[in-house]
Amino acid sequence: MKMQRREFLKLFGAVATLPQAGFAWAASGPQGAAIAAAWRGPNPGDTYYAGVMTADWERKKLEIRHAAALPTRPHGLTPEADGSLLVTGVRPGAWLMRIDRDGKQVQKIDLADETSSARLNGHVVVSPRGDVIYTTETDMKTGRGLIGVRDRQSLKKLAEWQTHGQEPHQLLVDDAGHLMVANGGIPRTAADKKYDLHRMDASLVRLDGQSGRLLRQWTLDDPRLSLRHLAWSHWPAASKKFLGVAMQAEHDDPAARAAAPILAVLDGDDLTIPTRVSDGAGYAGDIAPAYNGGFALSSNQVGLAQLWHPATPDKLTRIVELQEAYALTGWEGPKPGGGVLVSTALGLVRWHPSAKPALLPWPEKMAVDNHWVLVDES
């Protein structure tokens, strides 16, 4: 479980290539972090759990605060203001669960009991008013992408909105209360098998947060780039806010897939691919805000997390190189700027431009799933 010296040094070396230099290694700042996560035991057939882990930087220890068993593999996790956690089943998701702040399952919706033929696509977001939640879904009869509008308290579906695309994956709320939705665009069977990739129809859409009306739709020139995960990041120096889109390539040619870009950025009203630098796999598994307007992107297939920054938009800087670098969450850290917490095969890796890197081994033998979210940084 020990990090090799050359891998540890890579965490330090990334700082020198950032857009600004002269950082001081800060020893002060938050002494810990609480992260909502999902995981299973070390074996593929082991039970899945969702709950909260706590990191103690001084003790260099990671502990499980609470955990609830799940019926099948999960995907997205959405913390709520009261400390509860919404967990969705992996696509095609058949269940939606709420776990309270003590780790007790308090609600569970089985989509087989609903009249709709829709199934969950893995992500949930809470409305700005807090009265409803929005879920990405697919109508399994027609293949159409849907947003499920559900009562916040009961989790029961109130309405369905079209996403004007297929296979919507992650969604976020913008400053106006509208929905930003990544339509992955990959045709899939009811058993979640990809087919007819020449018919891919990926897009980014903005939907009215009250009616679901289509306000804007963006597409890229390359139809084989699937738009999947989203994150907001603020660049104080330019008073700008960016939406980062993590992508996965679905080209038939392995060489084209390996060379494909993994990041698109929405700047104002323009969706562009700022850099053609890739990860060699054409697959970004997760994205999180990091370092003053930048984004961290993970590529678990090649054990890599990279940083993009708007001051050097044509570059990707390697910040973590460890097996199974996957789930990401932003971490404010001891000074303004923002770092990132990365799940790896060995444990939690902390990266920040003004804090020493750290690796906290997993509290037990476990495999952490695709996503996790910072809950508290006290």
N, C-alpha and C positions, 0 to 999 in steps of 0.2 A: 504493500500500500504506500510505499515511500515514493515521492516524486524524484525522478532522476535529475541530477544536477543540471544537465544541459537543457532539460525541459523547463526547470525552474528559472533558469537564466533567461529564457525566451520571454517570460512574463515581464522581466525588468527591461530587456532590450527594446521592447516595443515603444517605450516612452520617448526614446530619442528621436523617433521618426514622426512624432505627432506635429501638428501645425504650429504649436508654440513650444518653446523649450524653457529650461531653467526651473523645473518643478522642484519643490522641496519635499522630502519624504516625511510626511506628517505622522506623528505617533498618536496624536490626540484625535478626538472625533467620536462617532458612535462606537459603542463597545460591543454591539451585537446587531443581529438582524433576525427577523421572523419571516419565513418564506412558506407560502402555500404551495404544496407539491403533491404529486401523485407518483406512486412507485409500486413495485412488486418485489417478491423475493428474488434470489439469484437465478431461479429456474423458470423457464418459459411457462410452465403450468401453475406457478405459484399465485396466490391470491393478490389482487390489486388493492391498494389502499390510497386514500386521500386524506390529507391533514396538514399540519403545520410543523415545520422544523425550525429550531432556533440555533443560530450560530453565535458563539461567544469568541470574539477575536482574541481576547487576552488569554483565555484558557486553551485556545486553538481546538475547540470542541464543537461538534454538531450533535444536537439531540432532537428526538421526536417529542414534541409537546403533546400532540394528540393525533390519532389516526382512526379512520372509519373504514371498514371493509366495503368493497365495491362488488357489484354483481359480475361485471366484465371489465375489460380494459377501458380506461377513461381517455379523455383528450384535454379539452380546455378547462381551466379553473378560473372562477370569477369571485374574488372577495367582495363581501357586502359591508356596508357601513357599520352594522351591528356586530361584526366579527364572524358572521356566518360565511359559508363557502358554497357556491354553486358549482356542481361538477356534472359534466356531460359525458355520455358514453361515446366511444370512438365511432367514427362514421362506418356504416350507417347506424347512428345512435338510436337505441331503443329506449333509453331511460335518461331522466334528468333528476338530480338529487340535490337536496340542501342539507349541509352539515352545520350544526351550530358551533359556537365559539369554543365549546368544550369537547368537540369531536363526536357528538352524537348525531346520528341520522334522524332528522325531524320531518323530512318530506321526501317522497319519491314518486315521480310520474312515470308510468309505463305507457309509451306511445302506442303500443298495440291496443290499448283501451280507448284511444281517441278515434273519432270518425274519419279524420284526415288520413291519407295514405303517405304522409310525409314522415321522414326520419331525420334525425339531427346530423349536422355536419361538423359538430365538435366545438363550437364557440358560442358564447353568450355575452351580452353586454346589458347593463342596467340603464334605463332611460334617465335623462337629467332630472326629471321630476321624481323619479323613484317609484312610480306607480306601476310600471310595467317593465318586463325584460324582453329583449329581442334575441331570437335564436336563428342561426343559419340552418336551413333545412333543404331537402330535396324531395319533390313529389316522386315517389318511387314508381308511379304508373306512367307519368309523362316525362320525367327527367327534368322538369322545370325547377329552377332555383327559387326558393321561397325564404322570406323572413317570417318567422312565427312571432306574433305579438302575444305575450302571455301576462296574465295577472301576476304581479310581483309576489303577492302573499300565497295564492293557491297554486301557482305555476300552470294553471289551466289556460288553454289557448283561447284568445279572444278574436284574433283575425290572422289572415295570411296575406302577405304582400309579395308581389313578384319582384325578383332581383334583376329581371331583364337579361338573364344569362343562365348558365348552368353551373352546378357544383359550387355554390357560394361557400366560402370557408370562414375566414375571420371577418369580424365587423367591429367598428369603433364609432364613437360619437364625436362629431366635430364641435367647434365652439358655438355654432348656431343651433345645436341640438339635432342636427341631421345625421343620418347614418352613412358611413363610408363602408362599402362592402366589397370584398375581393371575390369576384367570381372566378373560381379556379379554372373552369371551362373544360374539364376532362370528362368525357362520356364514361359512365360507369354502370355496370350491371347491378342487380339487386344484391349480388354477393360481393360487391365492391371491386370488381375486376375492370380494368381499363380496356376500352375497345375503340376502334375507329378514331384514332388520335388525329387523323387528317381533318376531322370535323371539330377540333378544339375551338372553343369560343370563350377565351378568357377576357375579363374586363374589370375595371374599377368603376363603381357607380356611387353616386350620392343620391340618397333617397330622403324625401321629406320625413322628418321625425314624427310628424303627427298623422300624415295620411298615407305615407309610403309612395307618394308620387315621385317619378323619376325626375331628378333635377339636372343631372349631368352624367355622362358616361365617357370613360377613357379606354382606349385600346392601344396596344403596342404593335409595331410593324411585324414582329415575329410571332405568328400565331401559336408556336409550340412552346411559348413561355407561359407557364401557369402562375397566376398571381394568387398568393396564398395567405401569408401572415403580414400583419400590419402593426406599426408603432408610430406614435407621435414623438417629435423631438423639437426642442426650441433652441434657436441660435441667438443668444443675447446680443452678440456683436453686430448682427445685421437686423435685429428685431424681426426675425423670420421664424415661422413654424413649418416644419416639413412633415409629410407623411411618408414613411418608408414602407416599401412593399418587398417582402422576401419572396423569391420566385424559385420554381423548380422547372428544369428543362425536360421536355418530353420528345426530343428529336429521335428519329429512327437511327440516324448515324451516330455511333458512340463518340466519335471525335467531335462532332458538332455539339453534342450534349455536354461533353466535358469542357468545351470552350465557351459555353453559354454564360452570360452574365447572371448574377444572382440577386441584384438589387435594382429596383426602380424607385424613383423619388417624385412625389407630387410637390411641386414648388408653386404656390399660388394656384394657377389654373393649368399648369403644364406638367404632364406626366412624362418623364424622360428616364433614360438609362444613363446615369452619369459616368459610369466606368464599364469598360469591357473586361476588366480584370476579373478573373473567376477563381474558383476553388479547385478546379480540376475534376469536379464531379457534377457541376451544374445543379446543385441542390442546396438551398439554404433552409435549414430545418426550423429556425426560429430567428426573431429579430427583437431588439430592445433599444431604447434610447441610451446614448452614451456620449459623454464628453462634449458638452456645449454645442448641441445641434447635430451631433453625429449619430450613427447607428452601429450597433454590434450585430453581426450575423454569424450564426453557427452553421457548421457543416459536419455533422456527426459522421458521415461516411468517410471523411478523410481526417477526422480528429482535429478540427480547426475552428477557431473563432477569430473574426477579422473586424476591424474598425474602419468605417467610412466617415469622413468629415467634409463638410461643405467648403472649407477653405482649400482643400486639396481634392476636388471632386473626382479626379481621374485615378485615384489610388485606393487601395485597400491595404491596411496595415495589420499584420498578424499580431494578435495579442495573447492568444492561448493556443498551444499545440499539445493537446493531450487526447488520448483515445476517448471516443464518444462525447466530445464536446457538443452539447445539445441545448438543453433548456437554458434560457437567458432571462434575466430580469435586471432592470436598471437599479443602480445603487448610488445614492447621493454621496456618501462617504464624508471624510473629514473636511473637505473644502469644496466650494462650488465648482461645478464642471461635470461631475457625474461619471461613475464607473459602471461596472457590470458584474453580476454574479453568474457563474457558469457551472452547470452540472457536467461532470465528466465521469469516466469509468472509475476513477480513483476517489472522487468526492467533490465537494464544493470548491471552486476556484474563485478567488476574489481578485479583480483587476480594477485599478483606479490610477489616474495619472499622478495623484498626490498621496498615495497610501501604499505601503509595501504589499506586494502580492502575498497571498496566503492560500494554502490548500488545507481544508478540513476534511478528514476521512469520513466516509459514511458511518453512521452510528451502528449499523449492522449490515450484513450482507444483503444488498438490495440493488435493484436496477430502476433508476429514476426515469419517469416518462418524458414526453416531448416538451412539456411546458411547466414553468413555475412562475410565481408572482410574489414580489416583495410586499409583505403585509405591514411590517413595522421596522423601524430603524433606530431603536432606542438602545 
